[in-house]
Amino acid sequence: MSSSIPFASLACSLVVFLAVAGGLVFFLMRKRDSGVSREAPAGFAPAPLAREIVCFLRFEGEEDESYVQDIARRFSRISSAAQARDAALALVRAAPTATHAWLGPKSEVPDLGAIRSGLGFGAYIGLYASARTALDTVADDRSLDRVVQTLRDVAKWTDAEFVNAQVLSPQAGTSGPVLVAVNPESRPGMQLCAYCGHPNPAHETVCANCGARAAS
């Protein structure tokens, strides 16, 4: 009789352990699926998922500024998933030459027309996107490739996912999200000159800054 007591106690402890472990796994899975981005750079907390996101980009130079101003004119009104996809794709194409960026949940942007960058020149453009499914935000806004990936997600929207979208023409001032300088190495389709560090399109064979030939 006494030998059965330790066995019963052990069995009870095992049941309790399995119940606690199962509950912990369930909690972590729910947390992952209901509000935390799938990955984050080392040293950064995971960025939240959000059904409403805002992205801002800054450009400088006559050609780039003219290009993004044209995007703002062409997509001044968005009323369908198709138009939202086209607007996001236009920003994806423009993004490799952006100098500063910010992407986060709409809850962190009280005024869609106001941003901060610390610079008094250049052209700014943004995208507000609202979906029925959660979108990734960005933990480190210096990572332009991550910003572009979220824009690509919008560019894949189906009619069922679309709720609302708007191309923004924000003004730099003293309030709003702070745009940060992007890491040149994170620019999609760009390579850094091995001699001066200037970012050049990957297809270029000569550095536009110092004239050195690209490494083969």
Secondary structure, 3 states (H helix, E strand, C coil): CCCHHHHHHHHHHHHHHHHHHHHHHHHHHHHHHCCECCCCCCCCCCCEEEEEEEEEEEECCHHHHHHHHHHHHHCCCCCCHHHHHHHHHHHHHHHHHCCEEEEEEHHHCCCCCEEECCCCCCEEEEEEEEEEEEEECCCCCCCHHHHHHHHHHHCCCCCCCEEEEEEECCEECCCCCECEECCHHHCCCEEECCCCCCEEECCCCECCCCCCECCC
